[in-house]
Amino acid sequence: MNNKSFFNKFKNNKNVSLEVLSGLTTSLALMPECIAFAIVAQLNPMVGLYTAVIICLISTIFGGRPGMISGAAGSVAVVSVNLITTYGVEYLYLAVILMGIIEILVGVFKLGKFMRLIPQPVIYGFLNGLALLIFTSQISQFKTGTGAWLTGTPLIIMIVLVAISMLTMYLFPRYTKKIPSGLVAIIVTTIISLIFGLNTKTIGDIANIASGLPTFHIPMVPVTIESLTIVFPYALLMASVGLIETLLTLNIVDEMTNTRGQSNTESIGQGIANIVCGFFQGMGGCAMIGQTMINLESGGKQVISGLTAGFSIWVMILYGSALIDAIPMAALMGIMFMISINTFKWSSIKVLRYVPKADRIVLILVTVITIILNNLALAVVLGVIISAINHAWQSSKRIYSINSYDKKHDVQYYEIHGPLFFASTTTFKELFDYEQDVETVIINFRMSRIMDQSAIVALNEVTKKYKENGIKVLLSHLSRDCLRLLDDANEFIEISILEDPYYHIPSDELD
């Protein structure tokens, strides 16, 4: 990012007071979720707050979408938890650094645009799987420190407090949306717990909360091929799910604000933030859909709101960490259960009976793979692959020809309809009568396109078969992109083109 574009971000901030208030409101919504996500990853809750500060500030400054809020995210937390429990937190720090490097490379090589290739059923499956993973990750909180399930009075207290937290989050927005319902749920549940002296788990019981910010820290991991082999798959998964959620959020913000963010710049900004996070003992993160919506609805659409949110959490860490100790775990569990319910795309269930069978399979498969394998990135990749294969198969069945015979000039015409590519070449080659056609055959591509190398090979084979029977083949009405493909393969094929200087199609003018 150059200095000019950096300072231009601040020039666009016209209503500073509204931006500051939006940032303050958003920070209140950001803190409880980041604490909860840290607990999901079995980390000290303060790690979630450290991450929120670093990710929010740096991605706001270097990212490509003003108004978008980033922090410690559930999608990254559920991916990293297995690495932490198996190899230790130091490996997490290294994974976060590698995650950042991968994200920067995605931005540098402009791969963010490929986000548009993710079909809607895959997105729904991703969100549904993420929601179910967040939900199931909270079940372990119903256990004691020794691993036994809670029973009797402690279990009843936990269930009641969770219910109060969830009801508060559900009912409070009906009265006002100016104050984050998650913050209100924490306050209400904590007050009830203190007033009645309830014996229930608090954040202070499960983690050592200390004020201040972490210092620079190089991950204490042996620099070996074995270490990188362990860490890299997790880093790749974390980067994948982080970018998917970030770019999904960016697209939503684009639609709400009628503007266009820069996906590649955002990828680089997220990468820088995660690298810094890894060197300051953070858990890694990405854009957060819920907090971004709160920021936008509060009026924060520029850089100042994001900076205010990050600095507000910083102040809370320095001067309010003692307050975090008293928060009941049940309050955070209620918040996470409601986040899970709100993240799940309930509408996807309603439309299952109306969408094509292939889309139903993809949506369900992505959700199931996410839950069973606990692997959001793999689920998305498989969903995209299956969708692409289905699209290729459906397209391959759409190629056909309209045949006509010019008796005056003794020419057989084949007007091809539908795309000619690897999946449709077999059908294409069956369209012709190699033995019975007249001496000249013209294949018209006015309603078709030559898409890839398989198409070129198929054309060459058709030409050779006709040539064996003494028949000449000419191709006509080729668009410029098709002509370029054939020209590049000119040394390896025997194809004749019927020149028509007056023919063009609209897309030619855009080449």
N, C-alpha and C positions, 0 to 999 in steps of 0.2 A: 504494500500500500504506500503511495506517495504522500508527501506532506499536504499537498493541495486537497486530495480527496479526504484525508483525515480531518482537516479543519473545516471542510465543507459540511461534515456531519453536524458540527456545532452551529453553523450558520443557519441550519434549517430549524433550530429550536426556537420557535416564536413565543410560545407560552411556557416560560420557564417554571412559573409557580405550579401550573397544572402538571408538568412533567415531574417535578419534585414530589408532589403529593402522590402521584401515581406510583413513583418508585418506592415511596415509604409504604404504601398499601401493599404493593407487590412483595416487598421484603418480608412483611408479616405473614404472607401466604407461603413464601418460599422456605422460611426457616423450619416450620414443623415437618414439611415433606422431606427436606434434605436430612433432617435428623432421623426420620423414619427410614429413609432409604439406606442410611449408614448402618442402622440396626439390621436391616434386611441383609446387608453384606457382612454382618457380624463384625462391624467396626465400632470404634468409639464414636458416639453421636457427634462429638465436636469435629470429627473428620468430615462429616456431611456439611457442617457449617464452613469449615476451611475451604472445602471444594466449592461451595456456593459463592463465596467471596471471590476466589480466584477465577473460576469459570465465568461468572457473571460480569466482572469488570473487564477481563481481557477479551472475551468474545464480543462484548459491547463495543470496545474500542477498535478491534481489528476485524470484526465480522462484517457481513454484507447486508444485514437486515436490522436497521434501527427499530426499536420497539420490541424485539424478541428477547425473551429472558431465558438464560441458561443456568444450570446448576447441577448438583448431584442428582442423577436420574435413576428411576427404577429399572429401566431397560439395561443400563450398564451395571447396576448393582446385582441383578439376578444372574448376569453372565459371569461376574467376577467372584461370586461367593465361593464357587468350587475351587478356584485358584487359591483363595485366601485360606480356606480350611485345609487344603492339601499341602500347600508349600509355604504358607506364611505371608504376612503382609508386605514384606520386602519385595517379594515377587510381584505383588500388585503394583507397587510404585514403578517398577521397571515396565510392567505391562502398560501402565498409563502413559509413560513416556513414549513407548513404541506406538501406542494407539494414536498419540498426537502426531507422530511422524507420518503414519499412514494417512491420517486425515489431511495433513499438509500436502502430501503427494497427490491425493485425490484432487485437491484444489489446484495444484500447480499444473497437473496434466488435464485439467478441465473435465473431470469425470462426473462432476455433480449433475450434469445435464441428463445423465442416464437414469436419474430418479424418475423421470417421466415414463420410463419403460416398465415401472412396477404397476401391474393391473390393480383395479379396485378390490377384487376378491382377495388378493394377496395382502393389501393394506388392512382390510377388515380382519383377515386371519391373524395378522401380526398384532393388531390391537387387542383382539380377543385373547390370543395366547398370552400377551403381556399382562392383561388384566387378571387372568387366572393364575399366572405365576406370582403376581403381587399378592393375590388373595391367599394362596396356599403357603406363601413364605411367612405369613403371620401366625399360622397354626401353632408353630413351635413356641410361641409366647405363652401358650396355655400349659407349659411345662415348668417344673421347678428347676433350680440350679443343678440338681442331680440328674435331671432328665426324666423324672417321673411326672405323670400328668397331674395337674391340679385337681383336687377333690374338695368336697365339702364347702365350707364358708369361703375360703380363698377363691375357689372356682366361681361361686355365685357372685362375689364382689367383682371379680374380673369381668364376668359376663354383663353385669349391670352397668359398670362403668363404660364398657365398650358400647353398649346400647345407648347410653346417654350421649357419648361422643358422636355416634352415628346419627342419632336423632337431631342433635344440635346442628350438625352439618347439613342435614336434610331440611330442617325447618327454618333455620335462621335466614337463609337467602330470600325467603318469602317476605320478610319484613324489610330487609335492606341488603344491598350488595356492596355497600361502601366499605364494610369491614369484612375481612376474610373469614369465612365460616370455620375454617380449620383453626385459626387463632382463637376464635370464640369457644370452639369445642375444647381446646386445651385449657383455657381459663376456667370454664365451667366445671370440667372434670377434676381439675386440680383443686379448685375451691371446695367442691363436695368432698373430695378425699381428705382434705385438711380439716374441714369443719367436723366431720364425723370420725376423724382419726382412723380411717380405714387402713387395714394392714394389707397393702397391695404393692406390687413391684413398681418402682419408679426408675427413671433413667439413671439416677445416682446409684441405684442398687446394682446396675449391670455394667456401668462404665465409669471411669474416672474422669470427671469433667474438671478441666482446669482452664482458667482464663489465659488470654494471650494468643498469639499466632505462632504457627510452626516455623522453624528455621530451615534454612537450606539444608537438604539432606540427599546425599547420593545413595541410591538403593544398595543395600549390603547383600549383593548377589554376585556369585562368582561369574566373571566375564568369560564364559565358555560356550561352546556350541551346544552343549547339553542344556544349559540354562536358557539360551535363546530358543531352543527347540521346545522347551516347556512353556515359555512365556508367549512366544509369537502367535500360536493359535488363539490364545485368549485375547491378545492385543488386537488381532484381526477381527475377532467376533465383537469385541467392545467398540472398535472403530466402526464396524458395519452397522450395528444396532444404533450407535450414537448418531451416525450420519443419516440413517433412515429416519429416526425420530426428528432430528434437526431439520432435514429437508422437507419432511412432511409438515412440520410446524411452519417453516418458511412459506410453503405453498398456501397454507391456511391464512397466514398473515397477508400474503399477496392478495388473496381473494377478499379479505375483510377491508383492506385499505385501498384497493384498486391501484396498487403500485407493484413494482417488480423488484424483488430482492436479488442479490447476486449469490447464487448457490456455491460457486467455486470460491469466492472471497469468504463466504461463511465457513466453508470447509477448512480453509487456511486459518481463520480466526479461531475456530474450535480446536484445531490442531495445536496452535501456539498455546492456548489456554490449558490444554491437557498436558503438554510437555512441562509447563511451569508447575502444574498441579502435581505431577509425578515427582518433581524435585522438592516439593514442599509438603510431602506426605499426604497428598489428596487421593481421592478414590476415583477420579475421572468423572466426566459428565457430558451433558449435551443440552440442547434446547428442551424446554419443558412446556408442553402444550397448555396445561392448566394455568400456570403462572403467566404465560404470555397472553392468554385470554383475559386474565384479570388486569394485566397492565394496559391492554388495549381498551378494555371496557372502562377503565378508570381515566382514560384520556392520554396515556403515555404511548406515543408513537415515535419518539426520537431517542437520541443517545442519552440525554440527561436522565430519563427515567431509569434506564438500565444501570447507569453509574450510581444513581441514588440508591437503588435497591442493593447493590453490592456493598457500598459504604455503610449503609444502615445495618447490615448483618455484621460487618466488621465491628461497629460500635457495640453491638449486642454481645459479641464474643468477648470484647475487652472488659465490659462493665456489667454484663448480665448473666454470666455463666452459672452463677450460684442459683439463679431462678430455674435454670433448666433441670437441675438436680431433682426438684420437687415434682416434675411432671410425671404423672402415672403412665406406665407403659400402655395401659388400656386406652388412654386418650389417643396415642399415636396409632394403636391398632384400629380404632374406630375410623381415624382419618384414612388409613391405608385401605380398609375395607370399602369405604365410600369412593376412594380414588379408583379402586378396582371396578366397582359397580359402574362408575361414570365413564371409565375407559372402555369397558366392553361395549361393542357396537350392537346394541339390542335390535336395531333395525335390520341387521344382517340376518337375523333369524326369521324375521317376517318375510323378507324377500327371497328366501331360499327356494320356495316353491315356484317362484316366477322367473328366476334367472336360468340361463342355460345349464345343462347338467355338468359341463366341464367346469364352469365357475363355482358351482356348488361343491364339487370335489376339491377344487383348489382351496377354497375358503376353509373347508373342514380339515383338509390335510395340513395346511399351514398351522392351524390352531392346535391340532393333535401333536404334530411334530414339535412345536414349541413347548408343549406341556411335557411330553414324554422324554425328549432329549434335552430339555432346558436350553435350547439353542435357537435364539430368535433369528440370527443371521442365516443359519442353514435352512431354517424353515422358509424364510423369504426367498432365498436363492432357488430352492426346489420349487416353490410356488411359481416363480418367474419362468423357470425352465419348462414346467408343465404347461403353463399358459402359452408360452412361445411355441411349444410343440403342437398344441391344439390349434393355435392360430395358423401355423404352417400347414397343418393337415386340412383345415377348413378351406384355406386359400388354394391349396393344390387341387381341390375338387371343383374350383370355379373356372378353370381354363377350358375353353371350347373354341370351335371355329365356325364361321359362316362361309360356306363354299359357293363359288359361282364360276361359270365358264363363259369366257369371251370367245364366241364362235368366230367372230370376224377376224380376230388376231390370233386365234388358236392358243389362248392362254388360260390356264387354270389358276383361279384366285382362292387363297385361304386368308380370311380375315380373322386374326386371333383375338380372342377376348379373355381377359384375365392375366395375372402376372405369370411370367415364365421364370421360375427359380428352381432350386434343388428339389423341392417336394413335388413340383408339377411337371417335371421333365418327362417322366414315364408316360403320363397321359398325353402330353404334347406330341411325343413321337408316334403315338398311335392314331393321330388325327389325319395322317396322310396316306394316300394310295400310291405307293411307290412304283407299282408295276403298270397300273392302268392310266395314270395321268398323261397328259399331252407333253410335248417336248419342252414347254416353258411353264414353270410354276412360279408364281409371285406370292410370297407370304407377307401379308400386310399387318404391321404392328401398330396401326393407328389406335387401337383399343387395348394395347398390351404394352408391357415393358420387359426388357431383358435385364434381370436383376443381379445375376452372379455368374461365377465361373461354370457352374453346372449347366446353366442356361446356354452359355456359349458352346460348351461341349455338345449339348443336345442339338443345337443348330448345325454344328459341324457334322454330326452323325447323320442328320436328316439330309444335308447336302450331299454327303458321300453316297448314301443309299440311292438317292435319285441319280447321281452321276453314274453309278454302276449300271443303271438302266438307260443311260443316254439322255437324261433329262436335266435341263439347266434350271437352277433355283436362284431367284433374286429376292432380296429382302427390301421392303419399302416402308415408308412412313416411320422411320426410326427417330426417336428424340435424341437430343444432343448427348445426354448421359449414356444412352444405349450405344451411340456411335463411338463415344470415347472408350467404352468397354471393349467393343469389337476392334477398335484401332490398336489398343494396348496388346490384344492377343493376335494381332495380324500375322505374326511370324509362325504361329502354330495352327492356324485354321485356314480352311479354304471356303470362304464365304464371299459371295458377290452382293453388292448393295446397289439398288436402283436409286440413282441420284434424283432428287426432286428439290431444286433450289427454292421453290415457292412454298414448300411445306414447313410448317412450324406448329408447335402447340404452346399454350400459355406458359407452361413450366420452362420452356426453352428460354423465354425472355428473362427468367429469373436466374438462370445458370451463371 
